[in-house]
Amino acid sequence: MLSLPLLALLIAVALLFDFLNGLHDAANSIATVVSTRVLKPQYAVFWAAFFNFVAFLVFGLHVANTIGTGIVTPAIIDSRVIFAALAGAIVWNVVTWLLGLPSSSSHALIGGLLGAGITRGGMGVIELPGVGKTVAAIVLSPALGLVLAMLLVLAIAWIGLRSTPLAMDRRFRKLQILSASLYSLGHGGNDAQKTMGIIAVLLYANGQMRGGFHIPLWVVLACQTAMALGTLAGGWRIVHTMGSRITRLTPAQGFCAETGGAITLFMATWLGIPVSTTHTITGAIVGVGASRRLSAVRWNVATSIVVAWVVTLPAAAAMAAAAYGLSRLCT
């Protein structure tokens, strides 16, 4: 059992990760709406932060329960495992943020849990159903975002056959504000729940939870607040990569990318699957660019992003394993 001060310290570290998640993944919510100049950056982050915060009113807590009990066996989770998992995820987030790479905070956290959990209890601690659907989502979420965005581009092109480009631009500058709101809602609903699961399982492991495993309301509010504050802080290096380096977007195309991504996130969150918002919106942006022509996508940039995706799980796991080893040496 941890003392209350140490427990509070670990919860603070978890909320720091949630803040960095919002900072790192702010680009997911606002990159398209900023790059199309529908909203100025300072307004876009406030808009996204608000919908990040209110997401808990819309979605259940299925993703939080998956993270808390569905990645590694809850019985082996102790303070060292939690600390090491968060340390691995935070270090990887900071490294990729400095490099301007839109890697996945979600998969960094899952990689951290796996690395720390396996270091403590061996391969038998892995919860295969939860890990399996998470790994499947690495492929399926960007693919679904890509397909939905392409279908929306085709539908809008057919609907707008008799409209002038200026009329289409004006119409979708307004609609893109709606699509950005929906995407930010999906981002807050899926991403903040991952830290909720970490804090809840930490409380459960230390005997601070009555009535079985659940997510207390104060944990929900604290995580949504930390996520929203991180989004307010922005993540401009990654905004540039996501918003303009992959492909150039018009307001109509930005609407398609955000709406395709939002639909994917809504489905995953309701199913309790911890997907990467980064992967989802990147797939949607690539889909929009490819619907014009394949050469409209800067495939070298897209390739570097995919490499970051592939490396995230093992890199965060290795960092968490190292952090777990250091924590044992220091105590």
NUVOLO-7758 format. One record per atom (N, C-alpha, C, O): x, y, z. Coordinates in steps of 0.001 Angstrom, whole numbers, padded with zeros to 6 digits, always signed. Atoms other than C-alpha are relative to their C-alpha. Layout:
N
XYZ...
***
This chain:
331
+000834-001200+000000+000000+000000+000000+000876+001260+000000+001873+001340+000717-000710-001272+000026+001197+003493-000829-000539+000928+001075-001714+000858+001438+000484-001067-000866+001045+006364+001622-000794+000977-000862-000615+001034-002079+000846-000939+000754-001471+009043+000646+000817+001043-000769+000460+001374-001900-000803-000955+000785+001256+011581-000318+000588-000620-001268+000591+000018-002321-000560+000659+001186+002906+009053-002681-001094-000313-001020-000877-000201-002226+001126+000272+000885-000487+008077-004094-000402+001280-000738-000665+001260-001940+000348-001289+000618-001279+011755-004711+001052+000402-001034+000718+000969-002074-001066-000327+000941+002116+012190-006400-000161-000784-001304+000001-000225-002389+000186+000814+001198+001455+009319-008799-001217+000454-000804-001196+000442-002034+001180-000532+000701-001992+010704-009603+000364+001287-000734-000104+001535-001845-000450-001233+000647-000331+014044-010344+000817-000306-001254+000690+000390-002261-000774+000406+001188+002099+012290-012730-000944-000455-001112-000725-000147-002284+000988+000448+000993-000890+010646-014462-000698+001189-000651-000931+001197-001860+000659-001194+000551-002577+014027-014858+000970+000809-000867+000553+001460-001825-001007-000638+000859+000707+015432-016244+000012-000679-001371+000077-000012-002403+000086+000706+001279+000571+012714-018892-001239+000428-000773-001174+000626-001986+001243-000403+000656-003037+013689-019632+000138+001396-000595-000342+001660-001698-000262-001349+000508-001970+017335-019989+000857-000059-001261+000561+000600-002257-000875+000135+001165+000838+016337-022358-000718-000673-001168-000426-000388-002329+000817+000611+001034-001636+014161-024248-000794+001074-000742-000844+001086-001972+000732-001103+000625-003785+017245-024845+000918+000913-000789+000575+001351-001886-000983-000837+000684-000706+019285-025755+000471-000659-001293+000525-000026-002348-000551+000743+001135+000652+016609-028078-001052-000229-001077-000755-000151-002269+001050+000369+000946-002681+015726-029678-000938+001142-000343-001938+000939-001031+000820-001155+000384-004122+019240-029926-000071+000133-001509-001086+000559-002060-000035-000095+001464-003068+019099-033562-001085-000832-000647-001615-000458-001694+001039+000849+000568-005533+016280-034159-001326+000736-000107-002064+000578-001080+001284-000682-000048-008435+018508-033200-000036+001263-000854-001083+001610-001399+000061-001338+000580-007402+021796-034753+000815+000185-001274+000722+001232-001914-000910-000202+001137-004876+021184-037545-000744+000382-001272-000348+001320-001964+000693-000281+001264-007386+021131-040393-000730+001331+000043-000724+002072-000941+000767-001243-000079-009513+024020-039143+000922+001227+000018+000521+002319-000382-000987-001083+000032-006353+026133-038684+000616+000127-001388+000773+001235-001902-000680-000043+001301-004706+025165-041981-000903+000537-001107-000415+001106-002083+000932-000558+000990-007867+026080-043930-000387+001439+000327-001153+002067-000404+000227-001381-000435-007939+029421-042050-001472+000282+000330-001933+001418+000226+001379-000193-000453-011509+028862-040873-000005+000630+001391-000830+001497+001680-000154-000600-001320-010430+029652-037294+001462+000364+000221+002362-000345-000229-001359-000342-000399-007378+031466-035981+000455-000973+001084-000367-001491+001840-000487+000993-000970-005114+029249-033848-000481+000236+001424-000872-000714+002102+000375-000262-001385-005950+030998-030569-001473-000295+000266-001835-000707+001368+001411+000336-000158-009691+030578-031160-000216-001505-000124-001049-002081+000575+000161+001435+000245-009318+027013-032416+000320-000819+001252-000379-001787+001552-000362+000795-001179-007578+025784-029249-001056+000134+001099-001337-000837+001802+001073-000159-000984-010296+027270-027007-001218-000830-000398-001852-001463+000445+001125+000767+000525-012953+025685-029207+000209-001493+000268-000686-002181+000760-000307+001417-000193-011237+022291-029080+000023-000362+001484-000478-001416+001875-000102+000286-001430-010532+022515-025340-001385-000143+000632-001600-001013+001476+001362+000076-000549-014210+023148-024567-000628-001354-000313-001186-001995+000577+000625+001261+000371-015380+020091-026500+000781-001197+000545+000196-002254+000780-000763+001031-000704-012520+018011-025046-000565-000208+001404-000709-001339+001867+000438+000081-001391-013839+018830-021584-001396-000614+000145-001621-001445+001025+001393+000451-000170-017565+018176-022135-000237-001402-000549-001357-001908-000476+000179+001312+000623-016944+014824-023856-000534-001048+000973-001248-001962+000561+000443+001020-000956-017582+012878-020626-001518-000008+000162-002083-000998+000626+001456-000052-000087-021227+014027-020759-000669-000791-001119-001851-001125-001028+000557+000653+001191-021696+012281-024128+000287-001492-000020-000580-002290-000375-000425+001395+000128-019765+009014-023895-000004-000707+001352+000079-000072+002403-000187+000801-001201-019680+006194-021392+001481-000097+000333+002297+000653-000204-001393+000138-000451-016463+005032-019720+000570-001359-000407+001366-001949+000324-000442+001316+000450-015861+001866-021747+001507-000041-000260+002165-001032+000056-001434-000023+000295-012372+002926-022879+000808+000001+001296+001836-000670+001390-000694-000049-001295-011332+003729-019292+000048-001388+000635+001064-001772+001215+000030+001347-000561-012400+000248-018203+000942-000946-000752+001552-001828-000149-000932+000822+000776-010412-001330-021056+001432+000244+000444+002193-000701+000652-001361-000329-000430-007247+000524-020033+000254-000513+001415+001324-001049+001703-000190+000377-001399-007793-000198-016334+000120-001489+000222+000849-001917+001117+000026+001435-000272-008399-003935-016636+000302-000868-001214+000403-002087-001072-000072+000810+001203-007877-005027-020253+001333-000034-000717+001419-000629-001792-001310+000008+000653-004177-004453-021077+000957-000951+000703+001545-001831+000075-000769+000958-000806-002300-006179-018262-000854-000401+001200-001765+000329+001590+000771+000504-001131-003632-008237-015351+000023+001007+001148+001099+001375+001619+000026-001021-001067-004816-005752-012672+000736-000414+001266+001262+000439+001980-000617+000462-001252-003420-007930-009866+001484+000324+000093+002014+000431+001199-001447-000256-000066+000201-007190-010844+000320+001497-000013+001482+001886+000100-000237-001438+000086-000266-003424-011079+000253+000571+001382-000578+000450+002283-000322-000696-001242+001458-001539-008301+000548+001382-000351+000509+001799-001508-000451-001379+000217+002963+001918-007870+001160+000062-000981+001230+000988-001789-001137-000009+000916+006188+001005-009714-000462-000188-001446+000040+000476-002353+000507+000246+001356+004258-000341-012730-000650+001265-000554-000406+001644-001700+000671-001221+000453+002116+002790-012927+001016+001093-000295+000952+001745-001337-001018-001035+000202+005086+005115-012506+000808-000258-001264+001027+000654-002062-000820+000334+001162+007159+003274-015116-000788+000155-001296-000258+000655-002288+000837-000134+001197+004260+003135-017605-000170+001466-000379-000052+001822-001551+000178-001433+000265+003639+006876-017273+001308+000645-000436+001324+001486-001335-001304-000567+000357+007358+007686-017419+000350-000327-001447+000781+000549-002196-000284+000391+001379+007807+005703-020641-000844+000769-000999-000341+001222-002028+000904-000722+000909+004750+007342-022241+000346+001478-000071+000333+002065-001153-000314-001434-000028+005720+010869-021137+001287+000293-000761+001343+001240-001545-001270-000229+000700+009318+010578-022369-000193-000118-001513+000304+000715-002272+000227+000173+001441+008181+009260-025755-000819+001157-000574-000535+001629-001674+000797-001145+000451+005554+012018-026043+000860+001246-000176+000727+001964-001167-000849-001194+000073+008140+014710-025335+000972-000103-001178+001182+000874-001898-000938+000194+001111+010641+013235-027820-000684+000248-001337-000160+000977-002180+000687-000156+001286+008090+013031-030642-000554+001406-000177-000647+001897-001302+000455-001393+000091+006710+016488-029804+001146+000895-000450+000955+001760-001306-001156-000798+000399+010216+017982-030080+000359-000212-001471+000832+000703-002146-000283+000308+001403+010623+016229-033444-001134+000401-000934-000989+000342-002155+001144-000376+000823+007194+017420-034614-000705-001179-000627-001401-001023-001630+000637+001207+000553+006022+013835-035212-001313-000276+000718-001335-000349+001947+001295+000286-000631+002310+013116-034609-000146-001472+000366-000943-002188-000241+000129+001381-000455+002793+009812-032805-001198-000104+000940-001832+000904+001255+001204+000232-000797+000085+008277-030628+000288+000008+001490+001045-000830+001981-000102+000003-001461-000126+009229-026945-000673-001240+000574-000217-001799+001572+000736+001178-000470-002621+006385-026540+000878-001234-000045+000964-001979+000931-000816+001191+000134-000274+003744-027849+001288+000113+000811+001867-000900+001204-001143-000175-000904+002609+005271-025882-000365-000465+001400+000436-001117+002070+000446+000423-001330+000589+004717-022706-000193-001511+000057+000204-002152+001030+000203+001455+000038-000410+001184-023717+001342-000724-000069+001537-001742+000595-001343+000568+000050+003199+000418-024642+000686+000077+001345+001362-000865+001760-000583-000152-001331+004296+001779-021278-000558-001015+000987+000192-001603+001766+000619+001000-000886+001800-000444-019436+000542-001395-000283+000855-002152+000637-000505+001328+000370+002953-003497-021377+001456-000178+000427+001826-001215+000976-001418+000102-000358+006657-002750-020851+000210-000166+001486+000980-001020+001924-000155+000088-001456+006322-002169-017122-000616-001277+000549-000042-001919+001429+000677+001202-000493+003842-005024-016604+000778-001263-000295+000901-002133+000567-000777+001191+000377+005928-007590-018498+001292-000070+000798+001718-001156+001191-001235-000021-000792+009089-006487-016661-000257-000524+001402+000590-001199+001987+000304+000473-001362+007365-007175-013367-000478-001445+000032-000027-002229+000867+000643+001305-000140+005324-010287-014107+000173-000972-001149-000365-002078-001098-000187+000908+001126+006425-011786-017426-001118+000116-001033-002056+000897-000866+000935-000097+001116+004483-012355-020638-001412-000436+000374-002376-000063-000295+001315+000497-000397+001631-014068-018814-000946+001067+000508-002139+000803+000661+000878-001054-000534+000311-010733-017503-000794+000700-001110-001703+001476-000816+000673-000678+001109-000829-009616-020981-001437-000483-000111-001689-001687-000145+001416+000318+000240-004625-009481-021390-000214+000019-001516-000405+001078-002114+000002+000093+001463-004807-010731-024973-001223+000611-000678-001058+001245-001721+001149-000613+000689-008411-009657-025810+000118+001518-000112-000118+002090-001176-000115-001457+000018-007808-006033-024825+001145+000474-000875+000995+001429-001637-001152-000370+000820-004355-005859-026414-000285-000292-001469+000116+000470-002349+000306+000374+001376-005643-007636-029521-000847+001032-000716-000559+001391-001857+000849-000990+000676-008389-005132-030249+000703+001350-000107+000423+002122-001024-000769-001239+000093-006017-002257-029529+000955-000043-001185+001058+000920-001944-000923+000151+001129-003433-003586-031999-000758+000013-001326-000298+000605-002303+000817-000004+001225-006169-004223-034580-000413+001415-000362-000478+001765-001540+000426-001377+000252-007289-000608-034175+001118+000847-000600+000845+001844-001268-001115-000733+000600-003780+000582-035142-000136+000001-001521+000187+000990-002179+000189+000108+001446-004586-000640-038659-001379+000500-000414-001510+001222-001403+001376-000242+000434-008366-000280-038754-000437+001456+000140-001174+001957-000709+000498-001371-000196-008854+003247-037348+000460+000959-001100-000369+001718-001602-000359-000888+001109-006742+005103-039963-000619-000449-001315-000956+000382-002158+000607+000492+001244-008122+002837-042705-001455+000431-000092-001916+000853-001152+001406-000415-000001-011709+003576-041683-000124+001505-000190-000985+001971-000936+000000-001451+000195-010966+007301-041386+000266+000372-001438-000370+001277-001979-000342-000252+001407-009408+007225-044865-001196-000269-000910-001532+000556-001760+001128+000383+000865-012377+005414-046459-001175+000953+000181-001772+001397-000800+001122-000905-000252-015009+007590-044773+000257+001381-000586-000646+001989-001160-000332-001318+000547-013185+010792-045766-000111+000004-001522-000623+000964-002099+000094+000087+001454-012919+009655-049398-001464-000035-000457-001831+000629-001426+001424+000070+000355-016640+008770-049505-000677+001364+000173-001519+001754-000636+000579-001331-000214-017522+012182-048058+000429+000976-001091-000371+001795-001545-000466-000857+001093-015356+013930-050666-000808-000263-001268-001220+000675-001951+000774+000349+001194-017163+012050-053441-001440+000481+000111-002000+000990-000860+001385-000443-000201-020593+012816-051951-000126+001514-000149-001071+002011-000761+000049-001464+000074-019813+016514-051612+000246+000480-001424-000368+001446-001878-000245-000362+001399-018415+016673-055140-001268-000170-000836-001545+000644-001717+001249+000244+000745-021699+015208-056451-001064+001021+000381-001768+001543-000484+001002-000969-000464-023885+017486-054292+000304+001396-000527-000610+002159-000840-000383-001356+000385-021902+020574-055303+000238+000221-001475+000877+001199-001861-000223-000126+001448-021953+020013-059070-000480+001335-000546+000149+001902-001439+000587-001241+000522-024124+023093-059612+000364+001227+000829-000160+002316+000596-000416-001125-000837-022449+025269-056984+001331+000551-000483+002162-000191-001008-001279-000603+000353-019636+027717-057645+001024-000309+001091+000645-000562+002234-001026+000230-001021-016292+027195-055869-000101+000973+001172+000147+000596+002318+000117-000991-001074-016877+030420-053910-001144-000354+000948-001008-000235+002166+001140+000381-000834-020287+029250-052693+000333-001214+000861-000032-001273+002035-000401+001194-000756-018860+025877-051669+000946+000369+001137+000842-000154+002247-000965-000414-001018-016025+027569-049811-000714+000664+001177-000415+000363+002332+000729-000694-001063-018408+029827-047859-000826-000972+000841-000873-000869+002066+000856+000961-000697-020737+026954-047001+000817-000879+000946+000426-001121+002087-000768+000942-000812-018014+024664-045741+000898+000678+001018+001389+000010+001928-000692-000721-001075-016195+027334-043761-000851-000014+001256-000324-000063+002367+000902+000089-001154-019277+027275-041523-000120-001447+000484-000073-001716+001685+000168+001406-000374-019718+023501-041610+001260-000569+000648+001182-001490+001461-001228+000546-000580-016063+022939-040744+000109+000298+001489+000759-000447+002222+000031-000276-001439-016607+024582-037367-000753-001119+000724-000357-001545+001809+000760+001118-000567-019223+021872-036697+000837-001280-000005+000875-001996+000996-000787+001240+000083-016937+019060-037892+001184+000029+000972+001532-001001+001549-001094-000119-000967-014041+020376-035769-000506-000250+001421+000190-000856+002237+000604+000230-001318-016363+020365-032740-000215-001485+000243+000093-002000+001317+000260+001437-000131-017370+016759-033376+001305-000770+000196+001371-001699+001001-001268+000710-000141-013760+015673-033781+000594+000230+001383+001093-000709+002003-000518-000295-001339-012696+017440-030565-000778-000766+001064-000207-001205+002062+000824+000776-000927-015600+015739-028789+000461-001457+000020+000608-002054+001087-000484+001370+000080-014428+012347-030034+001383-000164+000600+001677-001171+001244-001361+000022-000567-010828+013167-029083-000046-000007+001516+000631-000811+002158+000114-000057-001457-011792+014118-025527-000634-001259+000569-000264-001712+001652+000682+001196-000474-014068+011095-025218+000892-001219+000030+000793-002033+000947-000848+001201+000057-011456+008532-026233+001302+000182+000763+001692-000699+001529-001347-000149-000565-008125+009986-025098+000008+000231+001509+000815-000373+002215-000040-000280-001440-008960+011361-021639-000345-001234+000814+000089-001357+001959+000403+001195-000739-010486+008011-020660+001177-000921+000309+001121-001715+001249-001139+000888-000238-007105+006311-020906+000665+000328+001335+001044-000574+002083-000579-000384-001286-005721+008306-017991-000962-000300+001141-000531-000630+002246+000986+000379-001025-008980+007741-016085+000214-001451+000422+000184-001769+001610-000215+001409-000300-008338+004010-016338+001244-000231+000834+001246-001063+001742-001260+000125-000756-004759+004403-015059-000209+000421+001453+000204-000290+002369+000199-000490-001371-005802+006457-012019-000936-000931+000768-000713-001212+001946+000964+000878-000676-008748+004175-011246+000648-001305+000448+000409-001765+001565-000629+001263-000389-006648+001005-011278+001044+000233+001095+001287-000656+001911-000939-000349-001072-004051+002763-009084-000745+000106+001335-000277-000397+002357+000812-000100-001219-006757+003620-006548-000472-001377+000457-000465-001683+001649+000499+001345-000301-008134+000080-006743+001099-000867+000622+000866-001590+001591-001113+000807-000499-004721-001507-006200+000440+000418+001394+001055-000374+002109-000420-000506-001309-004166+000644-003100-001158+000071+000994-001074+000757+002013+001105+000115-000943-007501-000112-001468-000781+001272+000230-001418+001433+001271+000697-001267-000141-008937+003347-002074-001335+000030-000747-001909+001099-000953+001224+000051+000786-011987+002154-004013-000967-001009+000624-000625-002181+000783+001000+000881-000587-015131+000709-002456-001008-000423-001078-001296+000323-002014+001043+000453+000914-017700-001375-004283+000512-000548-001314-000226-000559-002299-000541+000557+001231-015399-002939-006875+000564+001067-000915+000444+002263-000649-000657-000928+000920-013557-001396-009801-001030+000873-000706-002000+000370-001274+000840-000960+000726-015207+001752-011192+000799+001286-000186+001902+001421+000343-000689-001275+000248-014278+005252-012375-000703+001091+000798-001809+001487+000432+000654-001051-000797-015030+007895-009700-000194+001289-000795+000574+001585-001711+000317-001236+000719-016573+011181-010856+001150+001002+000072+001431+001684-000913-001080-000979-000115-013669+013264-009508+001160-000335-000934+001853+000560-001418-001038+000416+000946-011262+011205-011642-000379+000430-001414+000459+000920-002172+000499-000423+001320-013413+011870-014720+000228+001492-000203+000760+001908-001232-000113-001462+000127-013474+015631-014067+001461+000447-000044+001814+001338-000817-001419-000384-000024-009742+015844-013256+000666-000303-001342+001438+000509-001852-000630+000389+001273-008743+013987-016442-000500+000856-001159+000282+001255-002022+000524-000848+001076-011063+015972-018699+000577+001417+000093+000843+002051-000928-000572-001337-000187-009724+019217-017188+001451+000036-000460+001857+000964-001160-001408+000047+000406-006076+018194-017663+000131-000079-001515+000982+000586-002104-000012+000109+001461-006780+017188-021271-000322+001340-000656+000344+001754-001605+000400-001289+000574-008531+020490-021983+001095+001049+000159+001348+001829-000760-001084-000968-000224-005699+022529-020435+001182-000273-000928+001810+000660-001429-001066+000336+000941-003150+020643-022532-000332+000457-001407+000534+000961-002123+000430-000469+001321-005160+021394-025655+000145+001512-000111+000559+002028-001150-000148-001460+000002-005211+025076-024688+001453+000413-000211+001734+001428-000848-001418-000328+000157-001413+025011-024510+000471-000180-001436+001501+000368-001826-000296+000151+001430-001401+023909-028167+001126-000971-000273+001717-001531+000651-001052+000909+000415+001069+021833-030112+000384+000367-001421+000175-000405-002357-000091-000614+001331+002109+024007-033012+000949-000711-000950+000763-000639-002164-000893+000756+000885+004968+021852-034325-000791-001063-000754-000619-001251-001959+000753+001096+000593+002552+019000-034935-001150+000532-000843-001532-000094-001831+001038-000628+000825-000194+021307-036227+000522+000229-001411-000191-000010-002385-000583-000268+001317+002147+022262-039067+000112-001290-000815-000222-001316-002000-000124+001283+000707+002856+018618-039940-001354-000511-000450-001520-000898-001607+001307+000573+000305-000779+017529-039787-000795+000866-000968-001471+000356-001861+000880-000892+000733-002366+020601-041305+000438+000367-001395-000405+000707-002226-000426-000461+001321-000202+021374-044316+001077-000844-000654+001213-000812-001877-001098+000753+000617+002746+019021-044814-000465-001284-000672+000172-001743-001620+000479+001236+000629+000689+015902-045639-000666+000327-001330-000340-000281-002350+000664-000440+001226-001571+017623-048196-000649+001344+000286-000910+001671+001444+000682-001274-000157-003166+021029-048801-001501-000228+000051-002033-001047-000699+001424+000220-000201-006781+021305-047662-000812+001263-000254-000385+002366+000085+001002-001052+000076-009774+023447-048592-000984-000214+001151-000967-001275+001775+000991+000217-001063-012617+024010-046079-000863-001237-000223-001144-001960+000732+000818+001194+000270-014725+021316-047803+000790-001272+000297+000248-002223+000860-000827+001179-000257-011833+018845-047624+000296-000146+001487+000339-001260+002010-000187+000049-001447-011145+019777-044010-001229-000555+000698-001116-001331+001648+001250+000529-000546-014801+019094-043239-000063-001516-000173-000448-002231+000753+000042+001447+000275-014535+015643-044855+000967-000755+000904+000622-001806+001446-000995+000664-000839-011354+014761-042948-000459-000056+001455-000371-001103+002097+000423-000045-001402-012724+015875-039571-001233-000857+000244-001324-001534+001268+001224+000779-000181-016132+014261-040077+000292-001499-000080-000227-002277+000721-000391+001408+000092-014618+010949-041216+000718-000460+001256+000469-001555+001760-000711+000334-001232-012286+011006-038221-000920-000054+001200-000790-000942+002043+000924-000048-001133-015075+011954-035799-000889-001239+000044-001104-001805+001116+000844+001199+000048-017327+009088-036952+000786-001219+000503+000261-002035+001261-000848+001112-000434-014441+006646-036443+000203+000025+001511+000102-001012+002165-000234-000112-001442-013716+007967-032926-001262-000294+000802-001198-000948+001842+001251+000253-000704-017378+007902-031900-000258-001511+000087-000613-002027+001146+000235+001451+000031-017687+004246-032964+000942-000724+000954+000514-001585+001722-000997+000668-000836-014462+003205-031221-000267+000245+001485-000153-000674+002296+000228-000346-001405-015310+005025-027974-001199-000738+000557-001150-001240+001680+001174+000731-000463-018763+003482-027723+000259-001497+000117-000383-002178+000916-000349+001419-000069-017202+000043-028343+001072-000283+001056+001406-001441+001309-001018+000170-001034-014576+000648-025637+001381-000297-000536+002205-000882+000167-001306+000274+000610-011615+000476-028043+000880+001242+000108+000502+002294-000408-000887-001157-000129-008687+002792-027154+000798+000233-001286+001912-000271-001431-000667-000252+001280-007794+004036-030643+000877+001245+000099+000810+002007+001063-000845-001187+000076-005257+006644-031642-000709+001076-000808-001043+000870-001975+000591-001120+000741-006785+009991-032560+000959+000493-001078+000529+000975-002126-001007-000395+000990-003528+010758-034369-000109-000855-001255-000151-000330-002368+000117+000906+001132-003798+007686-036577-001272+000283-000786-001270+000290-002017+001310-000165+000638-007462+008367-037271-000031+001232-000895-000444+001143-002052+000087-001225+000802-007152+011969-038451+001039-000009-001121+000800+000558-002187-000992+000094+001071-003969+011225-040413-000545-000820-001160-000394-000439-002320+000616+000813+001046-005766+008459-042304-001039+000783-000774-001124+000678-001998+001040-000791+000654-008648+010829-043008+000599+001076-000911+000098+001307-002011-000644-001038+000815-006344+013595-044280+000618-000605-001253+000519-000036-002340-000569+000688+001165-004514+011133-046539-001113-000384-000976-000941-000278-002190+001125+000362+000852-007897+009939-047835-000517+001169-000805-000853+001022-001980+000453-001203+000696-008932+013475-048709+000974+000368-001119+000565+000675-002239-000993-000339+001020-005665+014144-050525+000000-000987-001151+000074-000590-002313-000033+001030+001041-005716+010830-052398-001243+000016-000866-001203-000431-002012+001221-000057+000805-009309+011420-053531+000139+000994-001155-000552+000874-002167-000265-000922+001110-008008+014321-055643+000917-000678-001015+000587-000819-002192-000964+000754+000803-004977+012480-056965+001077-000483+000956+001346+000162+001969-000990+000586-000903-002299+010292-055420+001188+000924+000240+001771+000923+001324-001152-000886-000136+000396+012887-056051-000286+001184+000913+000633+001914+001283+000332-001107-000902-001516+015384-053858+000462-000272+001426+000564+000647+002239-000480+000379-001335-000295+013464-050796+001523-000018+000000+002140-000594-000895-001454+000054-000149+003284+014018-049648+000332-001310+000714+000348-001388+001943-000139+001341-000545+004016+010353-049191+001236-000152+000873+001267-001025+001740-001180+000098-000875+007447+010929-047650-000344+000423+001426+000150-000159+002391+000435-000426-001330+005797+012819-044767-000895-001062+000622-000743-001414+001792+000901+001043-000503+003054+010202-044451+000785-001228+000446+000450-001852+001453-000814+001171-000346+005695+007459-044406+000713+000198+001335+000781-000726+002145-000691-000257-001270+007634+009123-041566-000965-000089+001178-000586-000509+002271+001016+000097-001048+004397+009338-039572-000306-001463+000300-000420-001850+001463+000276+001429-000188+003682+005630-040135+001143-000669+000761+000907-001519+001620-001147+000555-000719+007204+004788-038968-000106+000323+001492+000159-000526+002342+000171-000391-001404+006533+006750-035767-001083-000838+000668-000958-001197+001839+001057+000858-000549+003323+004739-035293+000546-001373+000374+000295-001881+001467-000501+001364-000192+005120+001413-035655+000972-000046+001183+000989-001011+001947-001042-000016-001032+007930+002426-033301-000568+000308+001382+000026-000078+002390+000504-000515-001273+005701+003946-030580-000186-001076+001055+000338-000935+002160+000249+001038-001007+004540+000760-028817+001287-000599+000564+001462-000607+001783-001229+000580-000566+007976-000927-028537+000900+001037+000661+001545+000733+001664-000872-001021-000592+009808+002352-027822-000493+000384+001393+000295+000447+002337+000554-000358-001304+007457+003352-024995+000122-001174+000969+000377-000978+002157-000144+001187-000855+007541-000232-023680+001432-000127+000516+001641-000430+001691-001400+000086-000410+011355-000216-023616+000335+001066+001033+001033+000792+002009-000253-001086-000957+011444+003154-021839-000658-000307+001343-000077-000039+002395+000686+000346-001246+008886+001938-019284+000723-001125+000729+000831-001104+001955-000755+001090-000625+010861-001263-018684+001247+000539+000687+001588+000120+001793-001192-000614-000595+013983+000831-018071-000366+000788+001256+000347+000735+002258+000443-000774-001156+012056+003126-015717-000359-000912+001165-000092-000591+002323+000332+000950-001072+010747+000106-013804+001274-000536+000656+001359-000644+001880-001266+000481-000545+014271-001242-013435+000681+001033+000883+001210+000702+001944-000608-001072-000808+015545+002119-012186-000729+000193+001312-000104+000420+002348+000782-000196-001241+012700+002418-009670+000320-001089+001018+000298-000830+002221-000367+001073-000925+013684-000954-008186+001388+000216+000587+001639-000110+001747-001362-000258-000494+017333+000073-007916+000008+001126+001027+000824+001132+001949-000003-001185-000851+016428+003338-006204-000775-000195+001299-000743+000665+002179+000788+000223-001232+014166+001789-003552+000369-001304+000663-000192-001649+001703
***
